[in-house]
C-alpha cells in the first residue's frame, strides 16, 4: 500500500489551482501536484542532474501558469 504525506500550500494558491483544474482531467489539487512533481522527477532522472537554468525555466513556467508566486 502506498503511504502519503501532506504538503502545505497557501490557501489563495489552492483556490487558484482549483479554478485552473476545473474542466480538466485533474480531480484535485493533489492530483495536479503529483503530476507536476512526477514530471520534474522523471525529467531529472532521464537527463541527469537539473542545472540551475533548467530549474529556473521550470520555476518560470509554473509561475506563468499561476501555480507559484
N, C-alpha and C positions, 0 to 999 in steps of 0.2 A: 504494500500500500504506500502511496506517495505521501510524504509529510509536507506540510506547508508552513510558511512563516508569514508574518504580517509586515507590510511595508506601508509607511505613513506618507501621505501627500497632503498638501494644503487643501482645504475644503473647496476653495474657489477653483483650483485646478481640477479637482474631481468633478465639479459641476460642469466645467468646460469640456472635460473628456466625455462626460455623459451626453452632452449636447452633440459633440463631434461624432460619437459612435452611433447615434440614433440613425436608424435606417441602414446600418452596415451589418456585417456578419458577426461583429463583436457583441456579445450579450452583456458584457460588464466591463468596468474599468480594469478589473483584474485580468480579463481575457486580453485586453489591449496591451497592458503592461507585460504580461507573459510573452505575447507575440513580439513586442519590441525588444525585450531582453534576450529572448531566444535568437532573434535576428542578429543582434550585436554579437552575442557569444559565438554563433555559428560563423559569422564573418571573421571574427577574431581567430577562431580555430582553423579556418581554411587558409587564411592569409598570414598567419603568424601574429606576432605582437602588433597591436594597433600603434601607429605613430601618433604623435601629438596632433598633426594636421588632420589625420583621419578622425580622431576623437572630436576635434573641433568641428569638422564637417558634419558628423552625426549630431553633435550638440546643436549646431545651427539649424539643421533640418528639423529636429524635434522642436526647437524654439519657433520656427516658422509655422509649424503645424499647431502651435499653441499648447504643446504638452509640457513645456518647461518655460519658466520666466527668464 
